[in-house]
């Protein structure tokens, strides 16, 4: 896995590309993957975050295509699996007892990937298990990983959590799946002062500012639409999206990009700006 941990001169600005729900096996346009990779590489991002569903049915050829895409990025990347990355139901034994075998063999065996640079920390956690269906679940070991990772950081660090499934219901998206044990995981994110949650799964691009109760901790949830597949849903049924995140000392922007089949490029369609939280010692 192409990840990185660097220290040295303090950086004040970072750029992250957030893509999700690639679904090799259901690609929407012949050149859309190449267009996505080219745009992200041209943007000079510091990190590419992939929040799951690299494949449609976890077939080997779909994983090979996903691995080739990841290798094409110039920047470091971290990835977490989605529910489509586990063995399908007709492979019952494998799905129940080793659901991510192909993912771990062909993509990465790290299910809690990390990226750190001075002032920025990103952690991925797994919510894809063979014994759940679409909603996913997050077990205690993932929350242990969250506390160990985020708990060791300086207060001034901008903290990003990446997971495939949603941790809370967002009213603007209507009725939708959230992961089992999502409430405990969201509370853990608040306890660890997470600033931004990157997720996917719903195939709808949406950015929301939420407060986690009872603590009142504010964080932003950026749900990416499907970046490259023909499986968009609801208002984004026929569209593809990805996000760019710009982080500075004072604020951060989540910029949604939508694919234009006519121009074969992703165009900026919405920009949401949020203030950085100033913490004690930060």
N, C-alpha and C positions, 0 to 999 in steps of 0.2 A: 504494500500500500504506500502510495506517495504522500507521506506526511512530513511535518517539519517542526522543530522546536529551536528557536533562535533567540539569543540574547545579544545585547550590545547597545548601540545607540538607540535611545528611546524613540519609538515611532509615535506620531500623533494622529495619523490617518491610516485607515485600512479599507480595503474593498473586498467584499465577498460575493461570489456568485452562488446562488441557491437554486438548484434544479431538483425536480422530483418527478416520479411516476413516468419514467422513460418508456417502459413497456416494450422492449425489443420483442418483436413478434406481432406488434400492432402499431407500427410506425405510420404516421399520418401522411407524410410527403417524402418522396425519394431522397431529397437533399436536406431535410430539416436537421438531421443530426450533425451533418457537416457545417451547416449554417450556425447552429448553436455553438459548436466547438470553436469555430472561427471567431465568432463575436466575443466569446468569453476570453479567448487568447488575446484578441486585439485590445480588449479592455484592460489588460494588465492586472488582473485581480491577484490578491494575495493568497486566496484560498477558494477552492470549489467545494461546496457542500452538496451532497446528494442524499435526499431524505427518502430513499427507498423505492421499491418497485422498479428495479432495473429491467426485469423480464416480465413477460406475460404468463408463462407457465413453467418457469424454472428449467427450461430445456437447455442442454449443453450449448447448442448453437446460439441461443439467446444470451447466455452468459459470456460466450466468446465475443459476441458483438459488444456487450457492455464493457468487458475488459479492454477491448480495443478503443472504445470511446474514452474511458478513463485514462488510458495511456496517452491519448492525444492531447490532453490538457497540459499546458505549460506550467501551470501553478500546481502546488501541492493540493491534494484532495482528501476528503474523508467521506465515508459513505456508511449508511446504515441500511439494513434490509427492510423490505416491506412484505405484506402478506402474500403478494404474488411471487415472492422470491423463495417461498417454501415449496416443498413438493406438493403437487396437486392431490386431491382427494383419492384419485384412483391408484395412487402410490401410498396406500394407507399406512403400511408398516414404516416406510421411510418418513412419511409426514409426521407420524406420532413420535418416533424415536430418534430421528436424526434429520429434522426438517430443513436445516440450512446446510446440509453436507456439500451440495454443489456450490452454494454461495461461499462457504468457507474455503473450499478448494480452488475455486476459479476467480474469486474476487479478493477476499481477505478473511482471515480467521479471527480478526480483531472485532469483537462485537461492542466494544466501548472505545472507539477511536478518539484520539485527542490531537489537538493542534494548539500550540501556544507560541506567542511572540510577546515581547514586552508590551503589556497593555491590552492584550487580546487573548482570550482563551475560549476554545470551542470543544465541546464534548458531544459525542454521539452515543445514544443508548438504543438497545434493541427492543422493539415491541411486537415482533413477528414470531409467533410460535405455532407449531402444528396443531395444538389442541384448541386453538381459538379459530374463529372464522374471520370475519372482516374487521371487527373492532380492535383486535390486538390486545395485548396485555403487557404490563411492566412489572417485573418481579422485584423482590427485595434486593437482589444482588445489583440491580441497576441503580437503585437509590443509594446503596452503599458506594457504588462507583461515583455517583454525583457528589456525595458528601466528601469523599476522599479527594476528588479532583478540584472542585470549586472551593472547598474549605482550605486549601493550601495556597490560595492566590492572594496577592495584595488587594486591598480594598478598592484601589483605583482601576482594577482590571475590568474591561468590558467582557461580559460573560454570555456565551451563546450555548443553548442546548438544542440538539438536533434529534428528532424522533419521527418515525413515519406517521404514526397515528396521532390523533388529537388528544389533548389533555383536559379540555373543557369544551362544553357546548357553546357555540357562537351563534347568537340569535339571528344575525344577518344571513347565516347559511341554512336556516331552517333545521328540520330534524336530521341529525347525522350521528354517525358512530363516534364514540370516544372509547379509549382503551380501558380495559379492566385495570383497576387500581390507579386510574388517572388522577383521582382526587388526591391520593397520597403523594403521587409523583409531582403534581403541581404544587402542593404544599412544600415538598422538599425543594423544588426550584425556587420558591419564594424564600424559604429559609436560607438558601445558598446565594441569594441576591442575583439570580439570573436576570439578565436584561432583555433577552430576546430568545424566543423559541421558534425554530424553523421546522416545519412539518409539511406533510402532503396528504396523500390518501384520497382526499375528496374530489380531486381534479377540478377544483375551483380556486381561482386566485383571489385571496382576501387577506387584508392586514387589519388587525384589531389591537387596540390598547385595552388591557384588562387589569383589574385589581383582584388580587388573590385574598380572599377572606378566610379567617378572621384577621390576618396580619395586615391587610391593606397594601401589601407590596405590589407596586405597579410593574407590569412587564408587557412586552409586545409579542403577539403571535403572528407570524407570517406564514400563511398556508399557500404553498405554490400550486398553481395549476399543473396539469400534465404538460411537460416540456415538449414532448415529441410524438405522443401517440394520438390515435383517432378516438380516444375514449373520454373526451371532455364531457362534463355534466352540467345540468341546469343552465344558467345563463352562458356558460362557457363550453357548451356542447361541441361546437365546431372550431374551437380556438385553442392555441397553445401558449403557455406562459413560462417565464422564469423570473427570478428576482435578482437584483443587485442591491447590496447593502453597503452604504458608505458610512464609516464611523470616524468621527472626529473627537476632539477633547470635550466639546460642548454638546453635540447632538449626534443623532444618526438618522439616516434616510433609508427607507425601504422603497425601491423603485421597481415597479412591475413592468415587465416587457412582454409584449404580445407579438406573436408571429404573423407576418404578412405574407401569404402565399404568392401574391402578385410580385412583390419585390424580393421574396425569399430572404427576408431579414426580420429580426426582432426589433420592434419599435417601442420606445418608452410610452406608456399610457397613463400611469399614475405614479405620483411620488408622495410618500407619507413621511413627515419629519417629526421626530420625537426628541425631547431633551434628554441628555445624559443624567443619570442620578448621581448626585455627589454624596459619597459615603464618608464616614469618619475615617480620617487617615488617607483619603483619596486625593 
